[in-house]
Amino acid sequence: MNMTERQAPIVTTAQPEDFFQLLKPRVMSLVVFTALTGMIAAQGHMPLLNAVVAVICIAVGAGAAGALNMALEGETDALMRRTRGRPVAAGRVRKNDAMSYGVILSVFSVMLLGMATNWLAGGLLAMTIVYYAGFYTMLLKRRTPQNIVIGGAAGAFPPVIGWAAATGDAPWQAWLLFLIIFLWTPPHSWALALYSAGDYAKAGIPMMPVAKGAKSTRLQILIYTLVFVPVAILPTFVGVGGVIYGVVSITGGLFFLYLALRLWRSRAGDQPDKAEAIGREAALYDVRLEAKPARNMFAFSILYLMALFSALLVEQLPIIGA
């Protein structure tokens, strides 16, 4: 190889869309929604401009954490059907580029949030990014089947950050919203893992169905649901949620529990999912008949969480002020 060849720049195939995908936009949208709900539920009479800046910063911070996660997980993502099309895993974005992108966005979002609102909110956002990209991705994910339980705290912080941005404080009401998301995460994630266990096994990730088996996972989903549903209803009785929230949380919670019971009694996860059985890419909900209780649990869990925070948002929406 001559000097010219050695000095030739590496050509990247990355497109703007790839850098947008690094931000995990689906996850980001949920983060923004729960953070906005926390911000409004705080009743802090936050100036509108500050509220907009805060939401943007939280969105960018969540995206930065996603970019760092993809940079660190590129090789692992490439082994899984569900994630091998991601920009780093597919080779469209270089690992170092994704890492730099994530770090720059992290610093930008934390600093701007701190200056636009307060440093408690900025500090919580910084802690969330470090927790997700460092503690969860690098330490927990490959070492324990409790990875999603402990790591789920990262996804539960946004309403606390939003509350802190609005008021400069993080009272117990904010942490109640944190607890709802924290307890929701295991049944939501393990339901998906029940029909994606082959992917996790190939990637060497000890998700609960891989480490403990499908039967144990179904039981743990039920146990977590029995704890989660009463906690999800609790805001109705402590002044955080009103009548709308009460109706949504109770009716939705009972159906959530029904799905968990059906899943516990099913054989979901006992056999490879449909895509693994026939060796092709599959849609997220394309599963074997016996895995449908897990698919239904996963799908409804997203709907239920959105409904809970939507109810809070509707009840508190008039509070934002100039």
WOSULWO-V336422 format. One record per backbone hydrogen bond with DSSP energy under -0.5 kcal/mol. CO is the residue of the C=O (numbers start at 1). NH is the residue of the N-H. E is the energy in kcal/mol with one decimal. If there is no record, write none. Layout:
[[CO | NH | E] [CO | NH | E]]
This chain:
[[2 | 6 | -2.1] [3 | 7 | -1.9] [4 | 8 | -0.7] [5 | 8 | -0.5] [15 | 18 | -1.2] [15 | 19 | -1.3] [16 | 20 | -1.8] [17 | 21 | -2.4] [18 | 22 | -1.5] [20 | 23 | -1.3] [21 | 24 | -1.9] [24 | 28 | -2.8] [25 | 29 | -2.2] [26 | 30 | -1.3] [27 | 31 | -2.3] [28 | 32 | -2.9] [29 | 33 | -2.0] [30 | 34 | -2.5] [31 | 35 | -2.4] [32 | 36 | -2.7] [33 | 37 | -2.0] [34 | 38 | -2.1] [35 | 39 | -2.3] [36 | 40 | -2.3] [37 | 41 | -3.0] [38 | 42 | -1.3] [39 | 44 | -0.6] [40 | 43 | -1.5] [46 | 321 | -0.6] [47 | 51 | -2.3] [48 | 52 | -2.5] [49 | 53 | -2.5] [50 | 54 | -2.6] [51 | 55 | -2.4] [52 | 56 | -2.3] [53 | 57 | -2.6] [54 | 58 | -2.5] [55 | 59 | -2.4] [56 | 60 | -2.8] [57 | 61 | -2.8] [58 | 62 | -2.4] [59 | 63 | -2.4] [60 | 64 | -2.6] [61 | 65 | -2.1] [62 | 66 | -1.9] [63 | 67 | -2.4] [64 | 68 | -2.4] [65 | 69 | -2.4] [66 | 70 | -2.4] [67 | 71 | -2.3] [68 | 72 | -2.2] [69 | 73 | -1.8] [70 | 74 | -0.5] [71 | 74 | -0.5] [73 | 77 | -3.5] [74 | 78 | -1.7] [76 | 79 | -1.5] [77 | 80 | -1.5] [80 | 83 | -0.8] [80 | 84 | -1.9] [83 | 86 | -2.0] [86 | 90 | -2.9] [87 | 92 | -1.8] [87 | 93 | -1.7] [88 | 91 | -1.1] [94 | 98 | -2.4] [95 | 99 | -2.5] [96 | 100 | -2.6] [97 | 101 | -2.5] [98 | 102 | -2.3] [99 | 103 | -2.4] [100 | 104 | -2.6] [101 | 105 | -2.2] [102 | 106 | -2.1] [103 | 107 | -2.4] [104 | 108 | -2.4] [105 | 109 | -2.6] [106 | 110 | -2.4] [107 | 111 | -2.4] [108 | 112 | -2.4] [109 | 113 | -2.2] [110 | 114 | -2.4] [111 | 115 | -2.2] [112 | 116 | -2.7] [113 | 117 | -2.2] [113 | 118 | -0.6] [118 | 122 | -1.7] [119 | 123 | -2.4] [120 | 124 | -2.4] [121 | 125 | -2.3] [122 | 126 | -2.3] [123 | 127 | -2.6] [124 | 128 | -2.2] [125 | 129 | -2.1] [126 | 130 | -2.4] [127 | 131 | -2.7] [128 | 132 | -2.5] [129 | 133 | -2.8] [130 | 134 | -2.2] [130 | 135 | -1.5] [131 | 136 | -3.1] [132 | 137 | -2.0] [134 | 138 | -1.4] [134 | 139 | -0.9] [135 | 139 | -0.9] [135 | 140 | -2.1] [136 | 141 | -2.7] [140 | 143 | -1.8] [140 | 144 | -1.5] [144 | 147 | -1.5] [146 | 150 | -2.4] [147 | 151 | -2.9] [148 | 152 | -0.9] [150 | 153 | -1.4] [151 | 154 | -1.8] [152 | 156 | -0.8] [153 | 156 | -0.7] [153 | 157 | -0.9] [154 | 157 | -0.6] [157 | 160 | -1.0] [157 | 161 | -2.2] [158 | 162 | -2.8] [159 | 163 | -2.2] [160 | 164 | -2.7] [161 | 165 | -2.5] [162 | 166 | -1.6] [163 | 167 | -1.8] [164 | 168 | -2.9] [171 | 174 | -0.7] [171 | 175 | -1.5] [172 | 176 | -1.6] [173 | 177 | -1.4] [174 | 178 | -1.8] [175 | 179 | -2.3] [176 | 180 | -1.9] [177 | 181 | -1.7] [178 | 182 | -2.6] [179 | 183 | -2.6] [180 | 184 | -1.5] [181 | 185 | -1.6] [182 | 186 | -0.6] [183 | 187 | -0.6] [184 | 188 | -1.8] [185 | 189 | -3.1] [186 | 190 | -3.0] [187 | 191 | -1.5] [188 | 192 | -1.3] [189 | 193 | -2.3] [190 | 194 | -1.7] [191 | 195 | -0.7] [192 | 195 | -1.0] [193 | 196 | -1.0] [196 | 199 | -0.6] [196 | 200 | -1.6] [197 | 201 | -2.6] [198 | 202 | -2.2] [199 | 203 | -1.7] [200 | 204 | -0.5] [200 | 205 | -2.7] [201 | 204 | -1.0] [204 | 206 | -0.6] [205 | 207 | -2.2] [207 | 210 | -1.0] [207 | 211 | -2.5] [208 | 212 | -3.2] [208 | 213 | -0.8] [209 | 213 | -0.6] [213 | 217 | -1.8] [214 | 218 | -2.7] [215 | 219 | -1.8] [216 | 220 | -2.3] [217 | 221 | -2.3] [218 | 222 | -1.7] [219 | 223 | -2.3] [220 | 224 | -2.7] [221 | 225 | -2.2] [222 | 226 | -2.2] [223 | 227 | -1.2] [224 | 228 | -3.3] [225 | 229 | -2.6] [226 | 230 | -0.5] [227 | 231 | -1.3] [228 | 232 | -2.6] [229 | 233 | -1.6] [230 | 234 | -1.5] [231 | 235 | -0.6] [233 | 236 | -2.0] [234 | 237 | -2.0] [234 | 238 | -0.6] [235 | 238 | -0.7] [235 | 240 | -1.2] [235 | 241 | -2.5] [242 | 246 | -2.4] [243 | 247 | -2.5] [244 | 248 | -2.4] [245 | 249 | -3.2] [246 | 250 | -2.3] [247 | 251 | -2.2] [248 | 252 | -2.2] [249 | 253 | -1.8] [250 | 254 | -2.2] [251 | 255 | -1.7] [252 | 256 | -2.4] [253 | 257 | -2.4] [254 | 258 | -2.1] [255 | 259 | -2.4] [256 | 260 | -2.1] [257 | 261 | -2.4] [258 | 262 | -2.3] [259 | 263 | -2.5] [260 | 264 | -2.4] [261 | 265 | -1.8] [262 | 266 | -0.5] [263 | 266 | -1.0] [267 | 270 | -2.3] [273 | 277 | -2.2] [274 | 278 | -1.7] [275 | 279 | -1.0] [275 | 280 | -1.6] [283 | 286 | -1.8] [285 | 287 | -1.2] [286 | 275 | -0.5] [288 | 291 | -1.0] [289 | 292 | -1.4] [291 | 294 | -0.8] [291 | 295 | -2.0] [292 | 296 | -3.1] [293 | 297 | -1.9] [294 | 298 | -2.5] [295 | 299 | -2.7] [296 | 300 | -2.6] [297 | 301 | -2.1] [298 | 302 | -1.2] [299 | 303 | -1.6] [300 | 304 | -3.2] [301 | 305 | -2.1] [302 | 306 | -2.3] [303 | 307 | -2.4] [304 | 308 | -2.5] [305 | 309 | -2.1] [306 | 310 | -2.3] [307 | 311 | -2.3] [308 | 312 | -1.8] [309 | 313 | -2.3] [310 | 314 | -2.8] [311 | 315 | -2.0] [312 | 316 | -1.6] [313 | 317 | -1.7] [316 | 319 | -2.4] [317 | 320 | -1.1]]
